[in-house]
Amino acid sequence: MVIEKIETFILKDKLSKSFFFSQWEYSERCICVVKVTASDGTYGWGEGYGPATVLEAGIKLLAPFVIGENALQNEVVWNKMYRKTLDFARRGILVASMSAIDIAIWDLKGKILGLPVSTLLGGAHRNRVQPYATGLYFTDHSNPSKDFEEEAKLYISQGFKAMKMKVGLGIKADVENVAKMRNVIGPDIKLMVDSNHAYTLREATELARKIEQYDIGWFEEPLSPEFYEQYSELRQKTSIPISGGECEYLRFGFQQLIQNKSVDIIQPDICASGGLTEAKRISAIASANGVDIVPHTWGTSIGIHVALHFISNIESVPGRMYQPDFLMEYDQTENGLREKLTFPSIEMKDGFIAVPDRPGLGIDVNEDVLKEFSEK
């Protein structure tokens, strides 16, 4: 059973209303997905996280190393891609291209064997995952947080027990918005903040200290990802857990993040940091160092299902009779690709999403929707 064909699709979805955060503004979703087909016609789907056209070029560069390989030997295929590109692609977009192919091969492998990806990873320690709502982006330049209250109340009505809001407008505005959100959602909903590396160490320290009183679950990407030592210093200056890692690649990047004691929580994007094959290794490093892991997700529902299977397989450290619920990022901003591309659709029940028990990732792509978004 060999890999016979690799196809890429660039999908675009124009937003009805743009939104922004500390770095830039979104007016369109543009995502690259990949289909890997074996010699018997069985196929798997993957996606990469990053600029879609560059991802597509990376996947096309990698394709000759993958075609003809055994579809069941995902680690062998992964290592071949890695070794062939090591001299010029230890980080960044080509690793994300590798990730997309790797994910598709895991999906393909599961379908060939008739097993869910969670089983291939070693088994599901839990059959459901608690999603947190990622949203509360800025929507109006004259009044960036004007929609926050309505949006937060919507998430609560949908059953979310946790949500993450954007900060990065400046310390005064951020403190006001965090205080407002805690007042709106009450004391029982978990609240996290994300600045998308907007601040210096001095600024992040000041902001963290001022919002500690609002029971913040974590402060995500407070600083630029290059400053490992500053992350470590910030951790010593606040009681808020510090998280980061969506800009890291491969186990080596996360080893550096953890060795520097930079974060309490690592957040690898499986669609960028090396795929499921590498995510297992990253998880082992985190476990060996007592660091929590909550994957970053952004894109189509393919990536969400990847995270579901991966989180189901994470071991609890320390182990105990009553385990905590494991969190998964569940982006709630406008995204037709997330809502329409795959089936069956994602369902949240009683604040949880079930881990699929169907073969592979447990989903398939609607070819009509694929064509629709490919032509936009």
N, C-alpha and C positions, 0 to 999 in steps of 0.2 A: 504494500500500500504506500505509494509514493506521492509526494506533492507534485501536482501537474501544472497548476495555473495560479497566478496571483493577480488579482484585479483591484484597482483603486477607484474610489468614488469621492469626489469633492461635493459636499452637500452644503447648500446655502439656505438660510431662512432669514428674511428681512423682518426685523422687529417692528411691531406697531408703535412702540415707544422706546426710545433709547434710554439707557441707564449708565451710570458711571461710578467709579470708585477713585481711590487716591491717585491712580496712575493714568488712566485713560477712559474713554467712553466706548460703549458697545452700541452699534445700531444694527448689527447683523451677526447671526451665528454662521460660522464657516468651519466645517469639520471634515476631516478625511477619514473614511472608513475603508477597510480592506477585506476582501473575500479570498480565502485560500481554499482551493479545490484539490481533492485527491484523485487518484487515477480511477477510482470506482464511481466518481461523481459526488461523493460526500464532501460537504464544504463547511467551513467555519468562518465566523465574523470577528473582526477586531477593529479597534480604533486607536488613533494616536492623539496626544494632547500637544498642541502647538499650531503654528501657522500651516494651514491645510495644504497649500501648494508646495511648500517646502517639504512637508511630510510625504507627500505623494512622490516627490523627486527622490527622497531617501528610500522609500519602499521600492521604487523601481531600481535603484542602485543595488539594493540588497537582494532583490528577487533571484538573480542568477545563482547566488550562493545557496538558495533554499529549494529551488525547483529541482526535483529528482531525489530529494532527501526522504527518508522514512518519516511518514506523518506521525508515527507514534513516539519518535525519539526527539521530543521537544528540547531536551537539554543539549543534545548533540547539535541540533539545528541552531539553538541559541548561541552556543559556543562558536560555531562556525561564523555566524554573523559578527559576533564580538571580535574574534581574532582577525577577521578580514578587514575590520575597520578601526582596530585599536590605535593605529598611528595617528588618526585624525578625528576620532569620534568618541572620546572617552566621556563626554558630557554633551548635553544639548539635543538638538533636533534629530540627529541620526539615531541616538539611543531611543528617542520617542518612536521613530520609524521601526526600529527593532521591536519595540514594545507592542506596536499594533500587529505586526506579523506573529509575534509570540502568542498574543492573546487569541488570535484567530486559529493558531495551531492547537491550543488547548481546547477551544470549542470544537474543532474538527476531531481531535483525539477522543473527546468525550462522546461525540456522535458515533464515531467508528466503534467504540467499545460499549456503547449503550449505557454510559455512566455520567452522572453530573460532575462538573469540574470540582466541586467540593470533595467528592469521593476520590478523585484523582490526586487532589492535594494531600490526601491522607485521612479525610473524613471530616464531618461537620460536628463540632463541639456544641453547636447551637443551631436550631432550625429557624430562628428568626433574629432580625437585627433591628435596633432602634434607630431610625433616621432622625437627623436634626435638619431643620429647614435652613438652607443658606439663601439669604435674601437680604432685605433691608439695605439695598443699594441706594445710591443717591439718584434722584430723578428730575430735579429742577435746580438749575444753577443759582437762581435767586433765593431758593429755599430748599436746599438739598434733601432734608429729611421730612418734607411735608407729608409724605405718604406712609411714614413709619408706623403710626398708630393703627391705621386701617389694615395695613399689611400684617402686623403682628397679631392683631385680633383674628384675622383670617387663618393664620397658622394654628392658633389655639383651637379655633372652631373645627379645623381639619383633623385635630388629634395629636399634633406635634407636642412633645414634652420638652423640646430643646430647640433653640434657634440661634443663628449667628448673624450679627449686624456688622456693617461697615463703620470703621472709624478712619481718621486720616485727614480730616478737614482742618485740624488745628486743635490744640488741647482744650481751649474753652468750649468750642462747639461740640467736641467729642464728649466731654464730661456732661454737658447739658443733654445731649442725645441719649447717652447711656442711662442717666438718671430718669429721663422720660420713659425709656423703654422698660426699665425695671418697675416703674410705677404702673405702666400699662399692663404688663404681663403678670405682675404679682411675684411672690417669693418662691413659688413652686416650679416655675418653668426655668430650665437651665438656659443661661444666656452667655454666649461667647462673643468676643470682638476680634476683628481682623483689620489691620491697617494696611496690608499689602506692602510691607516694608517702606512705610512712609516717613519714619522718624529716625532721628539721631538717638544715641544712647541717653543723653540728657533728657530729651523730650519724651522718649518712651518711659523712662523712669518716672518722670513727673506725672504723666498720664496714668500709668499703672497705679501709683500711690493714690491718686485722686479718685480712681474708680474701684479700688479694692472694696469699699464699703457696699458695693452693689452686687456682691457675690458673683464674680465673673468666673465662668468655667475654664476659660483659657484666653490668653492674649496671643493671637496668631500673627506671625510675621511682623513683629514690632519693628525690626531692623532689617537692613539689607542683608541678603543671605551670605555675603562674603565675610561678615564680621562674626566669626565663631566665638572669639573671646568676649566680644561685647555682649553677645547673647548670654554667655555664661555669667558675666558680671550682672546683667539685668536680673537673672534668676535669683541672685543673692539679695536683690534690693526690693523684691516684691513677693507677696504671698500668692499672687495669681500665677497659675501654671503657664509656662511659656511653650508655645508650639511652633513648628515650622518644618520645612522639608519639601514643599511642593516644587521647589527649584533645585532639589538635589537629584543626582543620577547615580544609579548602580549602588551596590553594597558599599563600595569604597567611599562614596560621598557621604552615605549615612554613617559609616564607621567614623569618619572625621567629625561629623556633627555630634555623635554620641561620645566619642573620646574627649572632645572639648567640653563635655557637660553643658552643651548649648541649650538643650530643650528638655522639657518634661514629657512632651508628646511629639513623636515624629509623624509626618503627614505625607508619605510618598504618594505620588500620583502613579498608579500602576500602568496607566496608558502612556507614561513618559519615562519613568525611572528604570525601566528594564523589563516590563511585562510581568506576568504571573511567575515565570521561572525565577526571575531575580527578586520579586517581592517575597517569595518564600525565604530567600537568603537574608534579605533585609529584616524580615520578621524574626529570624533566628538571632541576629545581632541585637535587636531591640530586647528580645526576651532574655538574652544572656546578660544584659546590662540593666534590667528592670525598668525599661522605658516603655511607656504606652505607645500604641500605634492606632491612628485614626486616618485612613486613607483620604487623600484629596480626590474629589471627582468633579468633572466638568465636561459636558459633551452630550452624547446620546445615551439612550438607555442601555447600550452595549456596555459602556463603562460602569454604569450603576450595577449591572448584573455581575460584572467582574469583581467589583468591590464586595457584593453580597457573598459570593462564593469564598473569596479570600478571607473576609472577616469571620465567616462561619468556622474556618479552620484554625483561627488564632487561638493558641493556648492561653488560659488564664494564669497570670503570674502576679501574686502568689495564688495557688489553688485554694479554694475553700468551698464549703458545702453550698452556700448561697452566693452564686456568682453575680457580679454586676452586669448590667446590660451593656453590650458593646455598641458604640455609636458609629453611624455611617453618614457621611455628608450626602445630602439630597437637595441639590440645587432647585430652587423654586422660581427662578426668573423665567421670563417668557422663552419658550424653546419648543418649537414644533417638532424638531428632530427627536427630542427626548420623549415627547408624547405620542408621536405617530409612527416612528420608523420601525419599531419592533412589536412583535406580539408573542405571547399574551401580554397585556399591559400590566404595569406595576400597580399593585394594590396595597395600600396601607390600612391595616385593621388594628384597632385598639392601640395605635401608636407604634406599631411594628410592621415590618415587611418580611414576609416569609422567604426563606432561601429556596430557590427552585430545586426540585428533585428530578427534573427532566434531563435527558442527556445533554452534555456540553454545558453551555451557559444557560440552557433552558429557554432560549428564545430563538426566533427566526426573524428575518427582515422582510418587511412588506415590499415586494419588488415594485409595485405601483407607486408607493410613497418614495422609494429610492429614486425612481425615475423622475418623479415630480420635483424633488428637491435638487436633483442633479441638473435639472434644466433651468433652475431659477437664476 
